[in-house]
Amino acid sequence: MSDPSESPEPLPIWFFVGVILLVYGLLLVASDFLYGVGSTVMASSRPCLWWGGVTALCGAVFLGIGLRTHAADKLGRKEEQS
């Protein structure tokens, strides 16, 4: 059993960076689909869609790194206790 006085392992900063990037990326992709192509010179290349996808992908990678780090820290802490 775990000790009630023991504080839980905090989430690493990579987790929160990943969440923010993922949300921003999804918002950019959604805005491209909702508002479509603008009237700028490079609008036909759909930069909002591309950068939203790249940002969401980076966010997912950082989220995975944060969760993996958190799980490894939690496992390491359990092994130290036993």
PDB file as gemmi writes it, atoms N, CA and C in Angstrom:
CRYST1    1.000    1.000    1.000  90.00  90.00  90.00 P 1                      
ATOM      1  N   MET A   1       0.833  -1.180   0.000  1.00  0.00           N  
ATOM      2  CA  MET A   1       0.000   0.000   0.000  1.00  0.00           C  
ATOM      3  C   MET A   1       0.871   1.234   0.000  1.00  0.00           C  
ATOM      4  N   SER A   2       0.342   2.281  -0.551  1.00  0.00           N  
ATOM      5  CA  SER A   2       1.108   3.521  -0.590  1.00  0.00           C  
ATOM      6  C   SER A   2       0.895   4.321   0.687  1.00  0.00           C  
ATOM      7  N   ASP A   3       1.890   5.078   1.014  1.00  0.00           N  
ATOM      8  CA  ASP A   3       1.861   5.914   2.208  1.00  0.00           C  
ATOM      9  C   ASP A   3       1.002   7.147   1.931  1.00  0.00           C  
ATOM     10  N   PRO A   4      -0.008   7.440   2.764  1.00  0.00           N  
ATOM     11  CA  PRO A   4      -0.874   8.597   2.497  1.00  0.00           C  
ATOM     12  C   PRO A   4      -0.137   9.929   2.613  1.00  0.00           C  
ATOM     13  N   SER A   5       0.964   9.976   3.357  1.00  0.00           N  
ATOM     14  CA  SER A   5       1.721  11.220   3.476  1.00  0.00           C  
ATOM     15  C   SER A   5       2.591  11.484   2.253  1.00  0.00           C  
ATOM     16  N   GLU A   6       2.738  10.483   1.394  1.00  0.00           N  
ATOM     17  CA  GLU A   6       3.561  10.608   0.194  1.00  0.00           C  
ATOM     18  C   GLU A   6       2.797  11.396  -0.871  1.00  0.00           C  
ATOM     19  N   SER A   7       3.449  12.398  -1.439  1.00  0.00           N  
ATOM     20  CA  SER A   7       2.790  13.198  -2.472  1.00  0.00           C  
ATOM     21  C   SER A   7       2.883  12.477  -3.816  1.00  0.00           C  
ATOM     22  N   PRO A   8       1.875  12.641  -4.675  1.00  0.00           N  
ATOM     23  CA  PRO A   8       1.924  11.985  -5.985  1.00  0.00           C  
ATOM     24  C   PRO A   8       3.000  12.597  -6.873  1.00  0.00           C  
ATOM     25  N   GLU A   9       3.478  11.823  -7.799  1.00  0.00           N  
ATOM     26  CA  GLU A   9       4.512  12.276  -8.729  1.00  0.00           C  
ATOM     27  C   GLU A   9       3.919  13.326  -9.670  1.00  0.00           C  
ATOM     28  N   PRO A  10       4.514  14.523  -9.750  1.00  0.00           N  
ATOM     29  CA  PRO A  10       3.964  15.557 -10.640  1.00  0.00           C  
ATOM     30  C   PRO A  10       4.230  15.221 -12.109  1.00  0.00           C  
ATOM     31  N   LEU A  11       3.379  15.740 -12.969  1.00  0.00           N  
ATOM     32  CA  LEU A  11       3.565  15.536 -14.399  1.00  0.00           C  
ATOM     33  C   LEU A  11       4.706  16.417 -14.897  1.00  0.00           C  
ATOM     34  N   PRO A  12       5.505  15.918 -15.838  1.00  0.00           N  
ATOM     35  CA  PRO A  12       6.615  16.720 -16.359  1.00  0.00           C  
ATOM     36  C   PRO A  12       6.106  17.855 -17.248  1.00  0.00           C  
ATOM     37  N   ILE A  13       6.952  18.837 -17.473  1.00  0.00           N  
ATOM     38  CA  ILE A  13       6.587  20.004 -18.279  1.00  0.00           C  
ATOM     39  C   ILE A  13       6.288  19.608 -19.717  1.00  0.00           C  
ATOM     40  N   TRP A  14       6.891  18.540 -20.217  1.00  0.00           N  
ATOM     41  CA  TRP A  14       6.644  18.098 -21.590  1.00  0.00           C  
ATOM     42  C   TRP A  14       5.190  17.743 -21.808  1.00  0.00           C  
ATOM     43  N   PHE A  15       4.539  17.233 -20.778  1.00  0.00           N  
ATOM     44  CA  PHE A  15       3.123  16.892 -20.885  1.00  0.00           C  
ATOM     45  C   PHE A  15       2.294  18.143 -21.173  1.00  0.00           C  
ATOM     46  N   PHE A  16       2.530  19.204 -20.422  1.00  0.00           N  
ATOM     47  CA  PHE A  16       1.756  20.430 -20.579  1.00  0.00           C  
ATOM     48  C   PHE A  16       2.086  21.148 -21.879  1.00  0.00           C  
ATOM     49  N   VAL A  17       3.344  21.123 -22.290  1.00  0.00           N  
ATOM     50  CA  VAL A  17       3.723  21.692 -23.579  1.00  0.00           C  
ATOM     51  C   VAL A  17       3.020  20.928 -24.698  1.00  0.00           C  
ATOM     52  N   GLY A  18       2.978  19.623 -24.582  1.00  0.00           N  
ATOM     53  CA  GLY A  18       2.296  18.800 -25.582  1.00  0.00           C  
ATOM     54  C   GLY A  18       0.809  19.085 -25.663  1.00  0.00           C  
ATOM     55  N   VAL A  19       0.170  19.277 -24.524  1.00  0.00           N  
ATOM     56  CA  VAL A  19      -1.263  19.584 -24.513  1.00  0.00           C  
ATOM     57  C   VAL A  19      -1.522  20.923 -25.201  1.00  0.00           C  
ATOM     58  N   ILE A  20      -0.715  21.921 -24.872  1.00  0.00           N  
ATOM     59  CA  ILE A  20      -0.906  23.250 -25.467  1.00  0.00           C  
ATOM     60  C   ILE A  20      -0.688  23.206 -26.973  1.00  0.00           C  
ATOM     61  N   LEU A  21       0.392  22.566 -27.423  1.00  0.00           N  
ATOM     62  CA  LEU A  21       0.660  22.487 -28.858  1.00  0.00           C  
ATOM     63  C   LEU A  21      -0.420  21.698 -29.589  1.00  0.00           C  
ATOM     64  N   LEU A  22      -0.889  20.629 -28.980  1.00  0.00           N  
ATOM     65  CA  LEU A  22      -1.931  19.825 -29.608  1.00  0.00           C  
ATOM     66  C   LEU A  22      -3.220  20.621 -29.752  1.00  0.00           C  
ATOM     67  N   VAL A  23      -3.596  21.349 -28.729  1.00  0.00           N  
ATOM     68  CA  VAL A  23      -4.820  22.159 -28.791  1.00  0.00           C  
ATOM     69  C   VAL A  23      -4.679  23.262 -29.843  1.00  0.00           C  
ATOM     70  N   TYR A  24      -3.541  23.965 -29.841  1.00  0.00           N  
ATOM     71  CA  TYR A  24      -3.331  25.024 -30.839  1.00  0.00           C  
ATOM     72  C   TYR A  24      -3.344  24.450 -32.257  1.00  0.00           C  
ATOM     73  N   GLY A  25      -2.719  23.320 -32.446  1.00  0.00           N  
ATOM     74  CA  GLY A  25      -2.695  22.701 -33.770  1.00  0.00           C  
ATOM     75  C   GLY A  25      -4.080  22.309 -34.241  1.00  0.00           C  
ATOM     76  N   LEU A  26      -4.869  21.729 -33.345  1.00  0.00           N  
ATOM     77  CA  LEU A  26      -6.228  21.344 -33.716  1.00  0.00           C  
ATOM     78  C   LEU A  26      -7.095  22.569 -34.004  1.00  0.00           C  
ATOM     79  N   LEU A  27      -6.873  23.651 -33.261  1.00  0.00           N  
ATOM     80  CA  LEU A  27      -7.612  24.888 -33.537  1.00  0.00           C  
ATOM     81  C   LEU A  27      -7.245  25.462 -34.902  1.00  0.00           C  
ATOM     82  N   LEU A  28      -5.964  25.398 -35.260  1.00  0.00           N  
ATOM     83  CA  LEU A  28      -5.542  25.888 -36.576  1.00  0.00           C  
ATOM     84  C   LEU A  28      -6.143  25.053 -37.704  1.00  0.00           C  
ATOM     85  N   VAL A  29      -6.136  23.749 -37.552  1.00  0.00           N  
ATOM     86  CA  VAL A  29      -6.711  22.877 -38.576  1.00  0.00           C  
ATOM     87  C   VAL A  29      -8.211  23.127 -38.696  1.00  0.00           C  
ATOM     88  N   ALA A  30      -8.893  23.248 -37.560  1.00  0.00           N  
ATOM     89  CA  ALA A  30     -10.333  23.493 -37.579  1.00  0.00           C  
ATOM     90  C   ALA A  30     -10.650  24.842 -38.218  1.00  0.00           C  
ATOM     91  N   SER A  31      -9.838  25.852 -37.926  1.00  0.00           N  
ATOM     92  CA  SER A  31     -10.098  27.171 -38.522  1.00  0.00           C  
ATOM     93  C   SER A  31      -9.897  27.144 -40.031  1.00  0.00           C  
ATOM     94  N   ASP A  32      -8.966  26.331 -40.509  1.00  0.00           N  
ATOM     95  CA  ASP A  32      -8.767  26.225 -41.951  1.00  0.00           C  
ATOM     96  C   ASP A  32      -9.986  25.592 -42.610  1.00  0.00           C  
ATOM     97  N   PHE A  33     -10.557  24.576 -41.982  1.00  0.00           N  
ATOM     98  CA  PHE A  33     -11.738  23.935 -42.554  1.00  0.00           C  
ATOM     99  C   PHE A  33     -12.980  24.813 -42.437  1.00  0.00           C  
ATOM    100  N   LEU A  34     -13.083  25.568 -41.354  1.00  0.00           N  
ATOM    101  CA  LEU A  34     -14.264  26.411 -41.165  1.00  0.00           C  
ATOM    102  C   LEU A  34     -14.248  27.650 -42.044  1.00  0.00           C  
ATOM    103  N   TYR A  35     -13.103  28.322 -42.138  1.00  0.00           N  
ATOM    104  CA  TYR A  35     -13.039  29.591 -42.844  1.00  0.00           C  
ATOM    105  C   TYR A  35     -12.467  29.473 -44.246  1.00  0.00           C  
ATOM    106  N   GLY A  36     -11.882  28.344 -44.567  1.00  0.00           N  
ATOM    107  CA  GLY A  36     -11.414  28.091 -45.923  1.00  0.00           C  
ATOM    108  C   GLY A  36     -10.234  28.933 -46.352  1.00  0.00           C  
ATOM    109  N   VAL A  37     -10.073  29.019 -47.657  1.00  0.00           N  
ATOM    110  CA  VAL A  37      -8.950  29.713 -48.264  1.00  0.00           C  
ATOM    111  C   VAL A  37      -9.214  31.211 -48.242  1.00  0.00           C  
ATOM    112  N   GLY A  38      -8.222  31.968 -47.777  1.00  0.00           N  
ATOM    113  CA  GLY A  38      -8.344  33.426 -47.732  1.00  0.00           C  
ATOM    114  C   GLY A  38      -7.981  34.056 -49.064  1.00  0.00           C  
ATOM    115  N   SER A  39      -7.739  35.349 -49.036  1.00  0.00           N  
ATOM    116  CA  SER A  39      -7.438  36.069 -50.274  1.00  0.00           C  
ATOM    117  C   SER A  39      -5.978  36.526 -50.336  1.00  0.00           C  
ATOM    118  N   THR A  40      -5.081  35.841 -49.647  1.00  0.00           N  
ATOM    119  CA  THR A  40      -3.669  36.206 -49.698  1.00  0.00           C  
ATOM    120  C   THR A  40      -2.994  35.525 -50.882  1.00  0.00           C  
ATOM    121  N   VAL A  41      -1.742  35.891 -51.109  1.00  0.00           N  
ATOM    122  CA  VAL A  41      -1.018  35.381 -52.277  1.00  0.00           C  
ATOM    123  C   VAL A  41      -0.803  33.876 -52.186  1.00  0.00           C  
ATOM    124  N   MET A  42      -0.415  33.394 -51.015  1.00  0.00           N  
ATOM    125  CA  MET A  42      -0.098  31.971 -50.850  1.00  0.00           C  
ATOM    126  C   MET A  42      -1.272  31.173 -50.252  1.00  0.00           C  
ATOM    127  N   ALA A  43      -2.473  31.673 -50.361  1.00  0.00           N  
ATOM    128  CA  ALA A  43      -3.625  31.016 -49.736  1.00  0.00           C  
ATOM    129  C   ALA A  43      -3.902  29.639 -50.332  1.00  0.00           C  
ATOM    130  N   SER A  44      -3.553  29.443 -51.586  1.00  0.00           N  
ATOM    131  CA  SER A  44      -3.835  28.153 -52.213  1.00  0.00           C  
ATOM    132  C   SER A  44      -3.004  27.024 -51.606  1.00  0.00           C  
ATOM    133  N   SER A  45      -1.898  27.355 -50.929  1.00  0.00           N  
ATOM    134  CA  SER A  45      -1.078  26.313 -50.293  1.00  0.00           C  
ATOM    135  C   SER A  45      -1.620  25.913 -48.928  1.00  0.00           C  
ATOM    136  N   ARG A  46      -2.636  26.641 -48.426  1.00  0.00           N  
ATOM    137  CA  ARG A  46      -3.315  26.367 -47.152  1.00  0.00           C  
ATOM    138  C   ARG A  46      -2.330  26.256 -45.982  1.00  0.00           C  
ATOM    139  N   PRO A  47      -1.610  27.339 -45.677  1.00  0.00           N  
ATOM    140  CA  PRO A  47      -0.608  27.306 -44.611  1.00  0.00           C  
ATOM    141  C   PRO A  47      -1.207  27.010 -43.235  1.00  0.00           C  
ATOM    142  N   CYS A  48      -2.437  27.416 -43.010  1.00  0.00           N  
ATOM    143  CA  CYS A  48      -3.068  27.157 -41.712  1.00  0.00           C  
ATOM    144  C   CYS A  48      -3.237  25.647 -41.498  1.00  0.00           C  
ATOM    145  N   LEU A  49      -3.599  24.951 -42.549  1.00  0.00           N  
ATOM    146  CA  LEU A  49      -3.754  23.500 -42.462  1.00  0.00           C  
ATOM    147  C   LEU A  49      -2.408  22.822 -42.223  1.00  0.00           C  
ATOM    148  N   TRP A  50      -1.374  23.236 -42.959  1.00  0.00           N  
ATOM    149  CA  TRP A  50      -0.052  22.625 -42.811  1.00  0.00           C  
ATOM    150  C   TRP A  50       0.549  22.893 -41.434  1.00  0.00           C  
ATOM    151  N   TRP A  51       0.547  24.166 -41.010  1.00  0.00           N  
ATOM    152  CA  TRP A  51       1.148  24.483 -39.717  1.00  0.00           C  
ATOM    153  C   TRP A  51       0.323  23.926 -38.567  1.00  0.00           C  
ATOM    154  N   GLY A  52      -0.982  23.851 -38.747  1.00  0.00           N  
ATOM    155  CA  GLY A  52      -1.816  23.221 -37.725  1.00  0.00           C  
ATOM    156  C   GLY A  52      -1.491  21.740 -37.586  1.00  0.00           C  
ATOM    157  N   GLY A  53      -1.291  21.079 -38.713  1.00  0.00           N  
ATOM    158  CA  GLY A  53      -0.930  19.664 -38.676  1.00  0.00           C  
ATOM    159  C   GLY A  53       0.429  19.424 -38.046  1.00  0.00           C  
ATOM    160  N   VAL A  54       1.402  20.270 -38.417  1.00  0.00           N  
ATOM    161  CA  VAL A  54       2.749  20.147 -37.847  1.00  0.00           C  
ATOM    162  C   VAL A  54       2.715  20.418 -36.336  1.00  0.00           C  
ATOM    163  N   THR A  55       1.989  21.460 -35.942  1.00  0.00           N  
ATOM    164  CA  THR A  55       1.895  21.801 -34.522  1.00  0.00           C  
ATOM    165  C   THR A  55       1.195  20.697 -33.734  1.00  0.00           C  
ATOM    166  N   ALA A  56       0.121  20.148 -34.289  1.00  0.00           N  
ATOM    167  CA  ALA A  56      -0.588  19.061 -33.609  1.00  0.00           C  
ATOM    168  C   ALA A  56       0.296  17.815 -33.502  1.00  0.00           C  
ATOM    169  N   LEU A  57       1.056  17.531 -34.545  1.00  0.00           N  
ATOM    170  CA  LEU A  57       1.962  16.381 -34.516  1.00  0.00           C  
ATOM    171  C   LEU A  57       3.046  16.564 -33.454  1.00  0.00           C  
ATOM    172  N   CYS A  58       3.631  17.753 -33.393  1.00  0.00           N  
ATOM    173  CA  CYS A  58       4.637  18.031 -32.359  1.00  0.00           C  
ATOM    174  C   CYS A  58       4.024  17.937 -30.966  1.00  0.00           C  
ATOM    175  N   GLY A  59       2.808  18.423 -30.828  1.00  0.00           N  
ATOM    176  CA  GLY A  59       2.120  18.323 -29.548  1.00  0.00           C  
ATOM    177  C   GLY A  59       1.893  16.878 -29.134  1.00  0.00           C  
ATOM    178  N   ALA A  60       1.512  16.045 -30.081  1.00  0.00           N  
ATOM    179  CA  ALA A  60       1.309  14.629 -29.775  1.00  0.00           C  
ATOM    180  C   ALA A  60       2.623  13.955 -29.367  1.00  0.00           C  
ATOM    181  N   VAL A  61       3.711  14.333 -30.029  1.00  0.00           N  
ATOM    182  CA  VAL A  61       5.022  13.768 -29.679  1.00  0.00           C  
ATOM    183  C   VAL A  61       5.429  14.196 -28.273  1.00  0.00           C  
ATOM    184  N   PHE A  62       5.286  15.490 -27.955  1.00  0.00           N  
ATOM    185  CA  PHE A  62       5.633  15.979 -26.622  1.00  0.00           C  
ATOM    186  C   PHE A  62       4.731  15.363 -25.555  1.00  0.00           C  
ATOM    187  N   LEU A  63       3.463  15.178 -25.878  1.00  0.00           N  
ATOM    188  CA  LEU A  63       2.536  14.539 -24.948  1.00  0.00           C  
ATOM    189  C   LEU A  63       2.977  13.104 -24.663  1.00  0.00           C  
ATOM    190  N   GLY A  64       3.382  12.390 -25.700  1.00  0.00           N  
ATOM    191  CA  GLY A  64       3.882  11.028 -25.516  1.00  0.00           C  
ATOM    192  C   GLY A  64       5.157  10.988 -24.686  1.00  0.00           C  
ATOM    193  N   ILE A  65       6.058  11.932 -24.939  1.00  0.00           N  
ATOM    194  CA  ILE A  65       7.292  12.005 -24.150  1.00  0.00           C  
ATOM    195  C   ILE A  65       6.972  12.271 -22.688  1.00  0.00           C  
ATOM    196  N   GLY A  66       6.049  13.191 -22.441  1.00  0.00           N  
ATOM    197  CA  GLY A  66       5.677  13.516 -21.062  1.00  0.00           C  
ATOM    198  C   GLY A  66       5.039  12.346 -20.340  1.00  0.00           C  
ATOM    199  N   LEU A  67       4.144  11.638 -21.020  1.00  0.00           N  
ATOM    200  CA  LEU A  67       3.496  10.492 -20.389  1.00  0.00           C  
ATOM    201  C   LEU A  67       4.486   9.351 -20.156  1.00  0.00           C  
ATOM    202  N   ARG A  68       5.386   9.142 -21.113  1.00  0.00           N  
ATOM    203  CA  ARG A  68       6.388   8.082 -20.949  1.00  0.00           C  
ATOM    204  C   ARG A  68       7.336   8.407 -19.799  1.00  0.00           C  
ATOM    205  N   THR A  69       7.751   9.667 -19.688  1.00  0.00           N  
ATOM    206  CA  THR A  69       8.628  10.090 -18.601  1.00  0.00           C  
ATOM    207  C   THR A  69       7.935   9.941 -17.257  1.00  0.00           C  
ATOM    208  N   HIS A  70       6.658  10.322 -17.220  1.00  0.00           N  
ATOM    209  CA  HIS A  70       5.890  10.206 -15.978  1.00  0.00           C  
ATOM    210  C   HIS A  70       5.765   8.739 -15.557  1.00  0.00           C  
ATOM    211  N   ALA A  71       5.480   7.859 -16.521  1.00  0.00           N  
ATOM    212  CA  ALA A  71       5.353   6.437 -16.207  1.00  0.00           C  
ATOM    213  C   ALA A  71       6.687   5.852 -15.743  1.00  0.00           C  
ATOM    214  N   ALA A  72       7.792   6.270 -16.371  1.00  0.00           N  
ATOM    215  CA  ALA A  72       9.108   5.763 -15.982  1.00  0.00           C  
ATOM    216  C   ALA A  72       9.475   6.253 -14.582  1.00  0.00           C  
ATOM    217  N   ASP A  73       9.157   7.516 -14.265  1.00  0.00           N  
ATOM    218  CA  ASP A  73       9.436   8.033 -12.925  1.00  0.00           C  
ATOM    219  C   ASP A  73       8.610   7.314 -11.876  1.00  0.00           C  
ATOM    220  N   LYS A  74       7.367   7.043 -12.207  1.00  0.00           N  
ATOM    221  CA  LYS A  74       6.494   6.340 -11.258  1.00  0.00           C  
ATOM    222  C   LYS A  74       6.983   4.921 -11.025  1.00  0.00           C  
ATOM    223  N   LEU A  75       7.414   4.252 -12.091  1.00  0.00           N  
ATOM    224  CA  LEU A  75       7.935   2.891 -11.965  1.00  0.00           C  
ATOM    225  C   LEU A  75       9.231   2.889 -11.161  1.00  0.00           C  
ATOM    226  N   GLY A  76      10.096   3.871 -11.418  1.00  0.00           N  
ATOM    227  CA  GLY A  76      11.354   3.973 -10.669  1.00  0.00           C  
ATOM    228  C   GLY A  76      11.120   4.223  -9.196  1.00  0.00           C  
ATOM    229  N   ARG A  77      10.118   5.009  -8.889  1.00  0.00           N  
ATOM    230  CA  ARG A  77       9.810   5.301  -7.479  1.00  0.00           C  
ATOM    231  C   ARG A  77       9.274   4.049  -6.778  1.00  0.00           C  
ATOM    232  N   LYS A  78       8.467   3.243  -7.499  1.00  0.00           N  
ATOM    233  CA  LYS A  78       7.944   2.003  -6.908  1.00  0.00           C  
ATOM    234  C   LYS A  78       9.069   1.010  -6.629  1.00  0.00           C  
ATOM    235  N   GLU A  79      10.031   0.941  -7.556  1.00  0.00           N  
ATOM    236  CA  GLU A  79      11.138  -0.001  -7.385  1.00  0.00           C  
ATOM    237  C   GLU A  79      12.026   0.419  -6.221  1.00  0.00           C  
ATOM    238  N   GLU A  80      12.167   1.726  -5.991  1.00  0.00           N  
ATOM    239  CA  GLU A  80      12.964   2.198  -4.874  1.00  0.00           C  
ATOM    240  C   GLU A  80      12.326   1.849  -3.537  1.00  0.00           C  
ATOM    241  N   GLN A  81      10.999   1.861  -3.484  1.00  0.00           N  
ATOM    242  CA  GLN A  81      10.294   1.577  -2.241  1.00  0.00           C  
ATOM    243  C   GLN A  81      10.342   0.097  -1.875  1.00  0.00           C  
ATOM    244  N   SER A  82      10.401  -0.773  -2.868  1.00  0.00           N  
ATOM    245  CA  SER A  82      10.370  -2.205  -2.548  1.00  0.00           C  
ATOM    246  C   SER A  82      11.739  -2.804  -2.361  1.00  0.00           C  
TER     247      SER A  82                                                      
END                                                                             
